[in-house]
Amino acid sequence: MNIAVIGLSHKTATVEVREKLSIQEDRVQVALQTLCSYPSIEEAAVLSTCNRMELYVVTKETEGGIRETMQFLAEFSQVPLQFLRRYLFILLRQDAVMHLMRVAAGLDSLVLGEGQILAQVKHTHKLAQQYNGAGRILNQLFKQALTAGKRVRTETEIGTGAVSISSAAVELAQLKLGNLAEQRVMILGAGKMARLLVTHLVAKGATQITIVNRSPHKAKEMLVQVGKTEGVRFEVEPIDRLLTVISNSDLVFTSTASPEILIHKADLAPLQHPGLMLVDISVPRNVEATVSELPNVRCFNVDDLQAVVSSNQENRRQMMAKAEVILEECLAEFDSWWRSLETVPTISQLRQKMENIREQEMEKALSRLGGEFAERHQEVIENLTRGIINKILHDPMVQLRAQQDIETRRRCMQALQMLFDLEPTNQFKES
């Protein structure tokens, strides 16, 4: 058995490539069912965000599992594998485990220390459980990764003042436009990212914000969550007024889950806007890339946020050393658990052998005790004999699992296999 992660991120691929592989939540169930139908794949989870698309799999056979996962990526995204190969990374076992922990801790994010990714990893785990993708190994891996992420955020200051994608987008706007109080701002979308945009815009001094959404009711609910802010005028408009609102705006943010382009070059061309800035933080993108060809229009996407983000990184980089120590501790805990899996088949065999003996002796004893007495006291005798077996096995099993040294543990298993005539097993040997 082995653990592998195959995917791409903002470090290996541009937004144009990432959006081709993006898996929306309503397709996760089909993706997991398809992945787990391959012969070599036992478990699977899909982590798809604006900055990464990663598949975590548990494989019976490493090469076959990687080959099948890459085949899935090509077929599911309808992108030729020959094209994808140059952008994909592949990590195995300890590297895969450490990678997920670094992701959960925000150490692999575009914005070092950003907090949203921890919730995204948690949601990935939830979906993998809900759609039967995660089994014993991925459940433990994601639990350990979430623990690692929480520890890094509580035991270091790496998240203090850390900017999210939303706040980086607002900082970029402020850098390019200056005083945001003078800008008429529009936000397309009413989800979590849009709510964060509103929060950061208000903090940076914006006073005129219009929310455009397919559901005005949802937009109003989002503004209720933000709360009233003195001096800020909020408006809500339906999606059919999108172009009208854009024509009356100076700064436009797009943040929706739509897989389609919502703002096209041809839509903006007739507006004759004196100066418009668009910041598209959606993946897939909501703004057609060619809008930047229009005069007096500037368009930025998530890849353009790197310059803004880099200026805020230096202090948090100094905290990375402490975070890495925490992750190494969490990795050691997972490794200890992983190594203990090697003992599971031997323990199961031994327990089953003891249970068979117990049942045989129980049957003999009950037959000698007589029908009425045996029937009246069978439950007591069952519990007594099971308790004896459990107590006899408890200490040896605890000691076997606790052996940190691989060779010592294997010698103990070999001794048990020989003494109790058990079948040798290597079910969890990495392949």
C-alpha atoms as one frame of an Amber mdcrd trajectory, in Angstrom:
protein
   0.000   0.000   0.000   1.113   3.540  -0.629  -0.149   7.113  -0.384   0.267
   9.419  -3.374  -0.718  12.943  -4.306  -0.916  13.908  -7.980  -1.871  17.426
  -8.977  -0.893  20.959  -9.829  -0.872  24.306  -8.063  -0.057  27.969  -8.524
   3.604  26.890  -8.282   3.455  24.562 -11.273   0.714  25.886 -13.543  -0.893
  29.145 -14.628  -4.518  29.946 -13.958  -5.333  29.035 -17.583  -4.157  25.480
 -16.916  -5.573  25.217 -13.390  -9.059  26.162 -14.480  -9.073  23.350 -17.050
  -8.646  20.800 -14.248 -10.804  22.495 -11.624 -13.403  20.100 -10.168 -16.502
  21.879  -8.869 -18.170  20.505  -5.752 -21.167  19.148  -7.672 -18.788  16.883
  -9.635 -16.769  15.583  -6.666 -19.015  12.575  -6.084 -18.635  11.367  -9.672
 -14.885  12.072  -9.543 -14.418   9.984  -6.387 -16.582   7.144  -7.653 -14.611
   7.074 -10.905 -11.233   7.162  -9.148 -12.133   4.391  -6.725 -13.366   2.208
  -9.582  -9.805   1.829 -10.889  -8.148  -1.499  -9.934  -5.149  -0.007  -8.102
  -6.944   2.742  -6.156  -8.378   1.945  -2.736  -9.194   5.453  -1.436  -9.348
   8.953  -2.913  -9.937  12.616  -2.031 -10.177  15.719  -4.249  -8.752  19.046
  -3.087  -9.784  21.675  -5.652  -9.353  25.391  -4.876  -8.532  28.479  -6.904
  -4.809  27.801  -6.442  -4.579  24.010  -6.646  -6.187  20.801  -7.819  -4.749
  17.783  -6.002  -5.839  14.152  -5.879  -4.887  12.151  -2.784  -5.052   8.409
  -3.363  -4.226   5.210  -1.501  -2.935   2.642  -3.968  -2.521  -1.110  -3.867
   0.323  -0.811  -6.348   2.183   2.482  -6.712   2.955   2.639 -10.429  -0.483
   1.399 -11.405  -2.186   3.856  -9.059  -0.249   6.820 -10.426  -0.921   5.760
 -14.003  -4.656   5.372 -13.320  -4.862   8.718 -11.506  -3.189  10.542 -14.383
  -5.493   8.758 -16.821  -8.464   9.945 -14.739  -7.201  13.554 -14.801  -6.873
  13.548 -18.561 -10.279  11.950 -19.172 -12.204  13.899 -16.525 -10.820  17.264
 -17.636 -10.766  16.300 -21.324  -7.205  17.603 -21.541  -4.573  15.399 -23.268
  -2.222  13.717 -20.804   0.748  14.693 -22.942  -0.183  18.339 -22.284  -0.815
  17.815 -18.553   2.402  15.992 -17.693   4.568  19.127 -17.722   2.405  20.775
 -15.048   1.749  17.850 -12.697   3.691  16.944  -9.586   3.711  13.494  -7.966
   4.572  12.897  -4.302   4.656   9.557  -2.476   4.196   8.462   1.139   6.140
  10.718   3.510   6.416  13.475   0.900   2.680  13.247   0.188   1.830  13.309
   3.904   4.099  16.297   4.588   2.690  18.105   1.549  -0.902  17.884   2.820
   0.216  19.067   6.259   2.012  22.045   4.698  -1.075  22.810   2.617  -3.363
  22.670   5.682  -0.990  24.928   7.620  -0.980  27.519   4.840   2.727  27.037
   4.123   2.156  26.061   0.495  -0.334  28.836  -0.268   0.108  31.775  -2.581
  -0.412  33.820   0.567   1.857  32.338   3.236  -0.165  31.547   6.341  -3.594
  32.228   4.788  -6.357  30.709   6.872  -9.025  29.727   4.333  -7.146  26.649
   3.158  -7.594  24.876   6.514 -11.382  25.012   6.098 -10.999  23.874   2.469
  -8.945  20.837   3.548 -11.579  20.047   6.187 -14.319  20.283   3.558 -12.315
  18.032   1.217 -12.163  15.415   3.971 -15.892  15.764   4.627 -16.746  15.202
   0.953 -14.364  12.240   0.722 -16.133  10.663   3.699 -19.597  11.535   2.396
 -18.966   9.954  -1.006 -17.048   6.910   0.313 -13.665   8.015  -1.038 -11.859
   8.123   2.304 -11.182   4.931   4.227  -8.975   4.132   7.187  -5.779   5.635
   5.750  -7.059   8.894   4.235  -9.252   9.519   7.272  -6.180   9.321   9.499
  -4.109  11.393   7.055  -6.629  14.239   6.876  -7.211  14.206  10.639  -3.463
  14.487  11.191  -3.155  17.241   8.564  -5.963  19.245  10.160  -4.337  18.843
  13.562  -1.047  20.035  12.092  -2.708  23.047  10.471  -4.435  24.050  13.706
  -1.244  23.670  15.730   0.723  25.857  13.328  -1.916  28.570  13.507  -2.195
  28.496  17.307   1.459  27.909  18.241   3.031  30.354  15.786   2.137  33.833
  14.557   2.356  32.857  10.915  -1.294  33.715  10.400  -1.116  37.073  12.180
  -2.030  39.698   9.649  -1.797  37.090   6.904  -3.613  38.208   3.781  -6.115
  36.002   2.001  -6.645  36.017  -1.744  -9.497  38.439  -1.120  -7.417  40.891
   0.894  -4.535  40.608  -1.571  -6.991  41.573  -4.321  -8.090  44.626  -2.322
  -4.488  45.577  -1.607  -3.719  45.345  -5.334  -6.642  47.659  -6.056  -5.454
  50.131  -3.462  -1.941  49.983  -4.868  -3.182  50.748  -8.389  -5.986  53.216
  -7.594  -5.005  54.896  -4.356  -7.827  56.063  -2.105 -10.640  53.493  -2.364
 -13.129  55.912  -0.801 -13.211  57.679  -4.158 -13.897  54.491  -6.150 -17.289
  53.099  -7.104 -16.843  49.382  -6.375 -18.805  46.442  -7.758 -18.540  42.824
  -6.616 -19.929  40.026  -8.763 -20.870  37.155  -6.461 -22.220  36.727  -2.930
 -20.299  33.783  -1.493 -17.607  33.604   1.159 -14.929  35.207  -1.023 -17.282
  38.074  -1.831 -18.009  38.551   1.861 -14.290  38.721   2.579 -13.885  41.237
  -0.244 -16.514  43.456   1.368 -14.812  43.185   4.755 -11.390  44.117   3.373
 -12.782  46.911   1.163 -14.509  48.519   4.124 -11.312  48.188   6.162  -9.422
  49.981   3.362 -11.901  52.845   3.249 -14.302  51.951   0.424 -17.650  53.730
   0.800 -19.635  52.778  -2.327 -20.104  49.023  -2.881 -22.631  47.334  -5.166
 -23.194  43.561  -5.049 -24.399  41.904  -8.250 -25.689  38.354  -7.960 -28.133
  35.941  -9.601 -29.966  35.873  -6.279 -30.365  39.381  -4.809 -31.787  37.736
  -1.684 -28.534  35.827  -1.131 -26.554  39.040  -1.659 -28.641  40.790   0.996
 -28.092  37.874   3.387 -24.357  38.152   2.803 -24.420  41.861   3.660 -26.342
  41.065   6.855 -23.460  38.756   7.825 -21.002  41.584   7.178 -23.017  43.930
   9.372 -23.782  47.617   9.115 -20.853  49.969   8.652 -21.232  53.687   9.200
 -20.436  55.760   6.139 -20.633  52.858   3.663 -23.436  52.708   1.081 -24.334
  49.197  -0.079 -26.530  48.382  -3.050 -27.713  45.045  -4.455 -28.488  44.485
  -8.131 -29.655  41.411 -10.117 -27.393  39.765 -12.678 -29.363  41.174 -15.622
 -28.108  44.651 -14.677 -24.469  43.532 -14.681 -23.298  45.659 -17.616 -25.190
  48.720 -16.377 -23.521  48.485 -12.981 -20.092  47.939 -14.572 -20.572  51.070
 -16.675 -21.121  53.034 -13.462 -18.190  51.481 -11.559 -14.482  52.229 -11.317
 -13.406  48.964  -9.722 -14.938  45.531 -10.347 -14.206  42.304  -8.466 -15.505
  38.945  -9.682 -15.825  36.045  -7.281 -18.342  33.395  -8.289 -18.456  29.616
  -8.617 -19.612  29.849 -12.216 -17.556  27.690 -14.606 -18.315  30.133 -17.433
 -17.067  33.520 -18.572 -19.527  36.141 -17.317 -17.834  39.323 -18.563 -16.773
  39.309 -22.214 -14.672  41.737 -24.207 -17.558  42.260 -26.604 -19.788  43.296
 -23.667 -17.382  45.962 -22.416 -16.325  47.391 -25.784 -19.460  49.527 -26.303
 -19.359  51.004 -22.787 -16.712  53.650 -23.617 -15.571  53.530 -19.976 -13.065
  56.292 -19.067 -11.066  53.934 -16.851 -12.007  50.541 -15.443 -10.101  48.064
 -13.275 -11.246  44.442 -13.023  -9.865  41.964 -10.509 -10.972  38.382 -11.255
 -10.287  36.046  -8.327 -12.516  33.248  -9.623 -11.177  29.917 -10.861 -12.373
  29.171 -13.492 -12.145  32.826 -14.487 -15.257  34.965 -14.866 -13.605  37.630
 -17.048 -12.467  36.959 -20.595  -8.689  37.344 -20.805  -8.846  39.593 -23.863
 -10.690  42.431 -22.063  -7.261  43.888 -21.282  -6.953  44.686 -24.985  -9.638
  47.362 -24.601  -8.415  50.941 -24.095  -8.663  52.249 -20.515  -9.383  48.763
 -19.120  -7.033  46.920 -16.774  -7.715  43.318 -15.804  -5.964  41.227 -13.161
  -6.449  37.598 -12.078  -5.231  35.461  -9.170  -1.770  35.033 -10.701  -1.268
  38.806 -10.669  -1.621  38.909  -6.896   1.871  37.483  -6.373   3.565  40.914
  -6.394   1.210  42.226  -3.722   1.533  39.103  -1.647   5.343  38.989  -1.740
   5.658  42.336   0.029   3.686  40.926   2.981   5.574  37.659   3.260   8.914
  38.428   4.877   7.767  38.512   8.502   5.838  35.267   8.163   8.766  33.549
   6.488  10.713  34.033   9.701   8.063  32.010  11.501   8.255  29.115   9.071
  11.112  27.398  10.915   8.950  26.932  14.014   6.032  25.782  11.858   8.220
  23.188  10.117   9.242  21.738  13.508   5.564  21.299  14.393   4.901  19.589
  11.065   7.824  17.208  11.587   6.298  16.201  14.924   2.921  15.588  13.264
   4.600  13.633  10.475   6.324  11.421  13.058   2.937  10.738  14.692   1.431
   9.723  11.359   4.455   7.564  10.526   4.103   5.777  13.850   0.442   5.093
  13.083   1.296   3.988   9.524   3.954   1.545  10.746   1.499   0.123  13.263
  -0.737  -0.926  10.341   1.823  -3.589   9.523   0.793  -5.346  12.723  -2.945
  -5.330  11.933  -3.106  -8.576   9.882  -1.079 -10.494  12.490  -3.197  -9.112
  15.345  -6.397  -9.934  13.458  -5.241 -13.482  12.777  -4.251 -14.025  16.390
  -7.520 -12.603  17.698  -9.522 -14.761  15.276  -7.584 -17.865  16.326  -8.286
 -17.121  20.002 -11.958 -16.500  19.192 -12.224 -19.842  17.366 -10.708 -21.642
  20.356 -13.040 -19.781  22.726 -16.116 -20.731  20.698 -15.084 -24.389  20.498
 -14.469 -24.634  24.253 -17.674 -22.718  24.989 -19.668 -25.202  22.955 -18.122
 -28.133  24.820 -18.708 -26.517  28.223 -22.339 -25.588  27.509 -23.139 -29.089
  26.281 -21.782 -30.519  29.565 -23.741 -28.044  31.694 -27.106 -29.136  30.367
 -29.712 -27.348  28.275 -31.685 -25.300  30.815 -28.685 -24.153  32.876 -26.613
 -23.425  29.757 -29.391 -21.366  28.184 -29.977 -19.354  31.374 -26.300 -18.528
  31.928 -24.917 -18.519  28.380 -24.617 -14.713  28.184 -22.647 -14.568  31.456
 -20.288 -17.292  30.282 -19.907 -15.600  26.867 -18.930 -12.318  28.512 -16.573
 -14.075  30.936 -14.675 -15.938  28.225 -14.488 -12.918  25.922 -13.155 -10.828
  28.799 -10.444 -13.406  29.512  -9.361 -13.444  25.842  -9.296  -9.637  25.672
  -7.201  -9.332  28.815  -4.739 -11.991  27.670  -4.288 -10.284  24.270  -4.261
  -6.667  25.484  -0.666  -6.264  26.674   0.973  -8.165  23.779  -1.048  -6.157
  21.246  -0.203  -2.813  22.878   3.477  -3.709  23.039   3.501  -4.855  19.422
   1.928  -1.620  18.152   4.211   0.490  20.324   7.448  -0.865  18.853   9.069
   2.093  17.075  11.973   0.128  15.655  10.827  -1.561  12.445  13.089  -4.620
  12.779  12.127  -5.181  16.413   8.451  -5.007  15.547   8.859  -7.415  12.655
  10.777  -9.884  14.827   7.918  -9.730  17.356   5.393 -10.433  14.598   7.482
 -13.309  13.270   7.619 -14.768  16.772   3.836 -14.560  17.107   3.346 -16.077
  13.666   5.652 -18.964  14.520   4.354 -19.615  18.067   0.682 -19.521  17.087
   1.093 -20.956  13.569  -0.196 -17.815  11.801   0.166 -16.923   8.136   2.977
 -14.379   7.391   1.536 -11.104   6.030   2.900  -7.899   4.503  -0.368  -6.161
   3.620   0.864  -2.648   4.374   4.298  -2.924   2.854   4.830   0.069   0.536
   4.880  -0.974  -3.101
